[in-house]
Amino acid sequence: MRRRRSARWPTPASISTILTVLEVAGAPTLRVPIDDAIRDIVLPVTLYNTAIMLLLLPLLNRLPESQDL
């Protein structure tokens, strides 16, 4: 009986291979300015989520834990 392969596809190596093939084939490339993305998307979302959790923390601490019967 053969073991099934892990469902972890695509691997970083296969992504690199795919990108190389597309580049050699002359496909247009998309350049993402990672600094702008981090500054304009990731940082504000992180700060927003942190603020929400800090505001909700006292309320969440008052709720009793659920118990399975």
N, C-alpha and C positions, 0 to 999 in steps of 0.2 A: 504494500500500500504506500503510495507516494504522499509525502507531506505537501500541503498546499503552500505556495509562496505567500509571503506577507503581502498585505494590501497596501503597503507603503510605496506606491508608485505615483508620481515619478520621483526618482531619486535625484539628488543634486548632480550626479554624473550624467544621468540621462537628460536632464534639463540643459546642462552645458553642451552636450552633444547636439541636441535639437537646436539650440541657439547658434552653434557653429555651422550646422548645415544650412540654416536659414540665412546666415550672413554670407556664406559662400555662394548660395543660390541667388544672392542679390535682393533678398526681401528687404523692404524698408524696416528700419529699426526704430524703436520707440525709446527715447531717452527720458528718464524720469529724474527730475532734480530732487534728489533724496533730501538734501538740506531743507529745501522749501517745503517738502511734504512733511518732514518732521516738525518744522517750526509752525506750519499752518494747520496741520491736521492732528498729529500725534500728541503734541504738547498740550493744546487746548482741551482735547478729549480727556487726557490724563488728569489735568487740573480740574475739569468739570466733574469727573467721576470721583476724584478724591474729595472735593467739596461736598458732593451729595452724600457720600458715605460718612464723612465727619458730622454732617448735620443730622443724619439718620441714626447714628450710632447710639445716642442716649435712648431713643425710642426703641431701637432693636434690643437693647439690653434689658428693657422693662418687660418684654414679651417672654412668657414662660416657654421653656423648651417643650417640644412635643414629645410624647412618650408613646411608644408602641405597646399595645396591650397584647 
